[in-house]
Amino acid sequence: MPCFLCLFLLLAAAAAGSPSRAAPVSPAVAAEFVRQSCRSTSFPRACERSLMPRAPAVGRSPRRLAHAALAVAADAARNSSAYIGPPKGGGAMRDCAETARDAADLLRQAAAELGGRMGRASSPRFAWRLSNAQTWASAALTDADTCLDSLATYSSSAPRDDVKRRVVAVEQAASNALALVNRLQPPRRRHQMLS
C-alpha cells in the first residue's frame, strides 16, 4: 500500500509540472499576452488579427502561440495556392502556385515540429526541433518572396493584383510566425547568435 501511495504522488507531481496541464488563464490575460507578443513582430496588426481568436487556446504559452502562428500561416499559404489553382500553361502564375504550395507544406512541417514533445529548453531535442521549425518557416518566407518576384513579371494586372494580395498575407503571416518561433530560443543561445 505505501508503494501505491508513492506512485500516486509521483504521478500527481509529474502531471502538475507538465506544461500541457498549465492552469487556464482568463480570456483578458490571454488576449493581452497575444497583443504584447505581436508587438515584437514585423506586422503586429496582422499578427493580432489572425491570432486573437486563438488566444484562449494559447493562454500565456509562447510555444502554443508560435504553433498557432505557424498554423495560421500554413492556412494562408494553402488558401493562396488554392486560389491560384492549377494555372494553364507556365510562367509566373504556375511558379507562384508551386511556391505557395511549397510554403504551405513547410509551414505545416514547422507547426508539427513545435506541436510534438520538445523536451526542456536546454535539451538537444528542443534545440533540434526549434532549429527545424526556424529553417522551415524561413524557407516558407523565401517561397512567398519568390512568388511575389514571379508576379512582378506577370502581364495581366487584374489577376496579378488579386493573387498578390493573398501572397502578401502569406508573407506577413510567415514573417510573424518566424518572429514568434525565434522568441522560443533559450536566452543563452539567442545571445550567442547575436554576438
Buried (B, 14 or more C-beta within 10 A) or exposed (E): EEEEEEEEEEEEEEEEEEEEEEEEBEEEEBBBBBBEBBEEBEBBEBBBEBBBEBBBEBBBBBBBBBBBBBBBBBBBBBBBBBBBEEBEEEEBBBBBBBBBBBBBBBBBBBBBBBBEEBEEBEEEEBBEBBEBBBBBBBBBBBBBBBBBEBBEEBEEEEBBEEBBEBBBBBBBBBBBBBBBBBBBBBEEBEEEEEE
